[in-house]
């Protein structure tokens, strides 16, 4: 379940709540490094491999605050949690780039 509190996004993973890091240069650089692409090419990449890319994005946005690995996040098996994480990642990026989700 995604919640927004003063532009802070949280998501529950296996019953524990985690807050995504704000998008900053470290997060943007981490996204480019881990996905081996530029931010401008991110949307086409997400369209080609949504789950692999979203898992990596979630990990990059959580790793500075929590000792999680991609494998930890990847163990989520509940469909609702997977969709909530995917939605949260999307919301964070849309908010950062100033795109209004309607």
GIGI-V247979 format. One record per pair of residues at least 12 apart in sequence whose ideal C-beta (glycine too) atoms are under 7 Angstrom apart, sorted by sequence separation. I is the first residue (numbers start at 1). J is the second residue. D is the distance in whole Angstrom. If there is no record, write none. Layout:
BEGIN
i:I j:J d:D
i:I j:J d:D
END
This chain:
BEGIN
i:56 j:70 d:7
i:59 j:73 d:6
i:55 j:70 d:6
i:58 j:73 d:6
i:35 j:53 d:6
i:55 j:73 d:6
i:55 j:74 d:6
i:35 j:56 d:6
i:34 j:56 d:5
i:31 j:57 d:6
i:34 j:60 d:6
i:58 j:85 d:5
i:61 j:89 d:7
i:31 j:60 d:5
i:30 j:60 d:4
i:58 j:89 d:5
i:61 j:92 d:6
i:54 j:86 d:5
i:57 j:89 d:5
i:27 j:60 d:6
i:27 j:61 d:6
i:54 j:89 d:5
i:26 j:64 d:7
i:21 j:61 d:5
i:20 j:61 d:4
i:20 j:62 d:6
i:21 j:64 d:5
i:18 j:62 d:6
i:21 j:65 d:6
i:19 j:65 d:7
i:18 j:66 d:6
i:13 j:73 d:6
i:14 j:76 d:6
i:13 j:76 d:6
i:13 j:81 d:6
i:20 j:88 d:7
i:12 j:81 d:7
i:23 j:92 d:7
i:12 j:84 d:7
i:13 j:85 d:7
i:20 j:92 d:5
i:11 j:84 d:6
i:23 j:96 d:4
i:11 j:85 d:5
i:11 j:88 d:4
i:9 j:88 d:5
i:2 j:84 d:6
i:9 j:91 d:6
i:1 j:84 d:6
i:9 j:92 d:5
i:2 j:87 d:6
i:2 j:88 d:4
i:7 j:95 d:7
i:2 j:91 d:6
END
